[in-house]
Amino acid sequence: MSAFIGPIHYWLYRKIGIVAAREDFLRERAAAQCGSVAEELQEQVRQTYGWPLPDTDLSELIEHDNIHGWLQRQIKIAETREAAYVKELLDTCGGAAAEIIEQAFADHGRLTGESARAQGRHDLSAAAGIYQALSDHYLNGMPCDRADTVIAAAADSTTWETGVCLQQPNWQRTGVDEQAMATFYRAWLTGFVAGANPAFAFRQDRAGTVARSQIYKK
């Protein structure tokens, strides 16, 4: 692999950063229920699963002789750490924890979608443009993983299928409730689409191992 750091590497680096920012956002929301325990749990999880990357240029962090492997490792760390933190909150913070977590994911997704709208990089008046914006912000493996297959794209709706949940192995490492994590991720995706353009919505259905997702005009 070339040591050249191209746009796609920065693209992935930014998406890894979004996961870390979502974790911090969750901690702030969880503190309303758990108080200082929310921060203590996050500290414990980071000591076990790894710390977020510092806020510096990618060129100062990346292993130039192993760019692909380094990025894969950072995806694993970010997603595993977030899942572990969710598990600790669910186990420690009482019956309201799941609702708080789901709302935090939804709100962070909405704020991220609003940020995408403010950037003006995509035509968010069309479902296909919202999907492209989502792809720029939603961490879903490496490009070579080809996790999603778009099966229909039009102005009013875009539909894609996902045969393999790339996050699942990272969730499994922590013992978190995988169905709960899938629910929280859907909340984030729903929030993102609403933030990008409130005239559109997101839905997801599953048939066996295949998840079919759609951005559609209300």
Helices and strands as residue ranges (DSSP letters): H 7-34, H 37-49, G 58-60, H 67-92, H 97-119, H 127-137, G 143-145, E 148-153, E 157-162, H 168-172, H 178-196, E 200-207, E 210-217
